[in-house]
Amino acid sequence: MADAPSGARLANYTTLRVGGPARRLVVVSSEAELLDCVRDLDAKSEPVLILGGGSNLLVADVGFDGTVVKIETSGVDVQTSSCSGAILSIAAGEDWDSLVVRTIEEEYCGLEAMSGIPGLVGATPMQNVGAYGAEVADSIGTVRTYDRHTRQLRTFAPADCGFSYRSSRFKIELGRYLILSVTFQLRLGSLSAPIRYPELARTLGIEVGRRAPAGEVREAVLGLRRAKGMVLDDQDHDTWSAGSFFTNPILDANQMAALPPDAPKFPLPDGRMKTSAAWLIEQAGFRKGYGDGAAQISSKHTLALTNRGSARAADLVRLAREIRSGVQSAFGLILVPEPVLVGCQL
Ligand SMILES: Cc1cc2nc3c(=O)[nH]c(=O)nc-3n(C[C@H](O)[C@H](O)[C@H](O)COP(=O)(O)OP(=O)(O)OC[C@H]3O[C@@H](n4cnc5c(N)ncnc54)[C@H](O)[C@@H]3O)c2cc1C
């Protein structure tokens, strides 16, 4: 376990590049260290913030008055068999996109449509990370955790993870579960999972529901993501974000009927509809590039709020509030932020 210099600014650890100092920041590189560290802090009732890649966090300018535990654990264990496919047990601190690359190289399919998402494996169950018609809930076998309430290790099967669109029990009970490792169960083969997302299918020149070589799916996804500023790039302020800032609203039939007839609708298995937060934001008058200079909507993607270089957390919060209240006035819907807000609120 290593202590970072005291007063480490969290702006240096988050992709939005905002956030004031942590009282203390420790880096843990083994699971034993991670558990010892969190147990010890909990015993002293010290505030703890678990930090992965910092790509889904908006930290206040005052910083975090407690200990930030930065996870750098490592370990990949792969078991394959012709009947159960590949079972990969991955430490929380492993980089997500490197895992995706490895699965494609070793011909385990299922993660390819989630190429290019920043962050670490341990955070993926938190908001049931997903993109282009895939989500980790489709591929997770188990999530191994330390329950900070009961002080016990606890392993969850997918049915007990409470996975839903951009959510899980781990996000709902934020801070309770420390995710130690995640097991993925993947099919053997070089072809992708069936492509569910029309834009991706069009890019690949196939019909929705067909498969394509997983490497080609990755390249197509990365191309689409780059065009939207959704692949991290130090030189491109459109990627100084937390990805999508608002989730797409899930609506019942009455709420959907109250929207204009041309509002996008995507039916969900439970009978409700998902609509597009980006569409609502644009129709409420907030276009790409909207903002005051320091914090702006990305010039490539309406859903990403970005730091143009000098933004503080307060600038991003102000912009997010303005957008949320504009959408509420126009449509009566309250947008929900996707990133975890630390020390600030909308
Ligand atoms: C450019 C860009 C594009 C993105 N695209 C997508 C996308 O397509 N789809 C998508 O779903 N998301 C996307 N995101 C959001 C983000 O990358 C994911 O949510 C990612 O999984 C966050 O991982 P992280 O390691 O950076 O988590 P962090 O930001 O470090 O943490 C996020 C939350 O999880 C908690 N946490 C992290 N690790 C653990 C752990 N091991 N145990 C317990 N709690 C933990 C933290 O305390 C925090 O509350 C994007 C972000 C950016 C910047």
Ligand as a Chemical Component Dictionary entry (heavy atoms), coordinates in Angstrom:
data_LIG
# 
_chem_comp.id                   LIG 
_chem_comp.type                 NON-POLYMER 
_chem_comp.pdbx_formal_charge   0 
_chem_comp.three_letter_code    LIG 
# 
loop_
_chem_comp_atom.comp_id 
_chem_comp_atom.atom_id 
_chem_comp_atom.alt_atom_id 
_chem_comp_atom.type_symbol 
_chem_comp_atom.charge 
_chem_comp_atom.model_Cartn_x 
_chem_comp_atom.model_Cartn_y 
_chem_comp_atom.model_Cartn_z 
_chem_comp_atom.pdbx_ordinal 
LIG C1  C1  C 0 -15.244 9.024  -22.551 1  
LIG C2  C2  C 0 -16.117 8.138  -21.697 2  
LIG C3  C3  C 0 -16.966 7.214  -22.286 3  
LIG C4  C4  C 0 -17.777 6.383  -21.497 4  
LIG N1  N1  N 0 -18.593 5.479  -22.123 5  
LIG C5  C5  C 0 -19.387 4.674  -21.374 6  
LIG C6  C6  C 0 -20.237 3.717  -22.012 7  
LIG O1  O1  O 0 -20.269 3.587  -23.224 8  
LIG N2  N2  N 0 -21.028 2.940  -21.218 9  
LIG C7  C7  C 0 -20.995 3.043  -19.857 10 
LIG O2  O2  O 0 -21.746 2.304  -19.200 11 
LIG N3  N3  N 0 -20.192 3.917  -19.230 12 
LIG C8  C8  C 0 -19.374 4.734  -19.948 13 
LIG N4  N4  N 0 -18.567 5.645  -19.336 14 
LIG C9  C9  C 0 -18.580 5.749  -17.863 15 
LIG C10 C10 C 0 -17.445 4.951  -17.163 16 
LIG O3  O3  O 0 -16.374 4.728  -18.033 17 
LIG C11 C11 C 0 -17.922 3.606  -16.645 18 
LIG O4  O4  O 0 -18.983 3.782  -15.753 19 
LIG C12 C12 C 0 -16.788 2.851  -15.921 20 
LIG O5  O5  O 0 -17.208 1.553  -15.603 21 
LIG C13 C13 C 0 -16.312 3.533  -14.643 22 
LIG O6  O6  O 0 -15.159 2.838  -14.235 23 
LIG P1  P1  P 0 -14.078 3.508  -13.305 24 
LIG O7  O7  O 0 -13.092 2.446  -12.931 25 
LIG O8  O8  O 0 -13.500 4.700  -13.971 26 
LIG O9  O9  O 0 -14.949 3.912  -12.054 27 
LIG P2  P2  P 0 -14.803 5.211  -11.116 28 
LIG O10 O10 O 0 -15.230 6.407  -11.885 29 
LIG O11 O11 O 0 -13.475 5.247  -10.487 30 
LIG O12 O12 O 0 -15.909 4.890  -10.018 31 
LIG C14 C14 C 0 -17.285 4.944  -10.324 32 
LIG C15 C15 C 0 -18.087 4.529  -9.071  33 
LIG O13 O13 O 0 -17.847 3.171  -8.790  34 
LIG C16 C16 C 0 -17.252 3.023  -7.495  35 
LIG N5  N5  N 0 -16.278 1.939  -7.629  36 
LIG C17 C17 C 0 -15.280 1.858  -8.543  37 
LIG N6  N6  N 0 -14.635 0.686  -8.391  38 
LIG C18 C18 C 0 -15.223 0.038  -7.372  39 
LIG C19 C19 C 0 -15.008 -1.220 -6.724  40 
LIG N7  N7  N 0 -14.047 -2.060 -7.117  41 
LIG N8  N8  N 0 -15.814 -1.570 -5.687  42 
LIG C20 C20 C 0 -16.808 -0.735 -5.268  43 
LIG N9  N9  N 0 -17.044 0.463  -5.833  44 
LIG C21 C21 C 0 -16.268 0.836  -6.871  45 
LIG C22 C22 C 0 -16.666 4.370  -7.166  46 
LIG O14 O14 O 0 -16.589 4.578  -5.759  47 
LIG C23 C23 C 0 -17.663 5.292  -7.823  48 
LIG O15 O15 O 0 -18.798 5.432  -6.988  49 
LIG C24 C24 C 0 -17.737 6.492  -20.089 50 
LIG C25 C25 C 0 -16.876 7.431  -19.496 51 
LIG C26 C26 C 0 -16.084 8.244  -20.292 52 
LIG C27 C27 C 0 -15.159 9.227  -19.632 53 
# 
loop_
_chem_comp_bond.comp_id 
_chem_comp_bond.atom_id_1 
_chem_comp_bond.atom_id_2 
_chem_comp_bond.value_order 
_chem_comp_bond.pdbx_ordinal 
LIG C1  C2  SING 1  
LIG C2  C3  SING 2  
LIG C2  C26 DOUB 3  
LIG C3  C4  DOUB 4  
LIG C4  N1  SING 5  
LIG C4  C24 SING 6  
LIG N1  C5  DOUB 7  
LIG C5  C6  SING 8  
LIG C5  C8  SING 9  
LIG C6  O1  DOUB 10 
LIG C6  N2  SING 11 
LIG N2  C7  SING 12 
LIG C7  O2  DOUB 13 
LIG C7  N3  SING 14 
LIG N3  C8  DOUB 15 
LIG C8  N4  SING 16 
LIG N4  C9  SING 17 
LIG N4  C24 SING 18 
LIG C9  C10 SING 19 
LIG C10 O3  SING 20 
LIG C10 C11 SING 21 
LIG C11 O4  SING 22 
LIG C11 C12 SING 23 
LIG C12 O5  SING 24 
LIG C12 C13 SING 25 
LIG C13 O6  SING 26 
LIG O6  P1  SING 27 
LIG P1  O7  DOUB 28 
LIG P1  O8  SING 29 
LIG P1  O9  SING 30 
LIG O9  P2  SING 31 
LIG P2  O10 DOUB 32 
LIG P2  O11 SING 33 
LIG P2  O12 SING 34 
LIG O12 C14 SING 35 
LIG C14 C15 SING 36 
LIG C15 O13 SING 37 
LIG C15 C23 SING 38 
LIG O13 C16 SING 39 
LIG C16 N5  SING 40 
LIG C16 C22 SING 41 
LIG N5  C17 SING 42 
LIG N5  C21 SING 43 
LIG C17 N6  DOUB 44 
LIG N6  C18 SING 45 
LIG C18 C19 SING 46 
LIG C18 C21 DOUB 47 
LIG C19 N7  SING 48 
LIG C19 N8  DOUB 49 
LIG N8  C20 SING 50 
LIG C20 N9  DOUB 51 
LIG N9  C21 SING 52 
LIG C22 O14 SING 53 
LIG C22 C23 SING 54 
LIG C23 O15 SING 55 
LIG C24 C25 DOUB 56 
LIG C25 C26 SING 57 
LIG C26 C27 SING 58 
# 
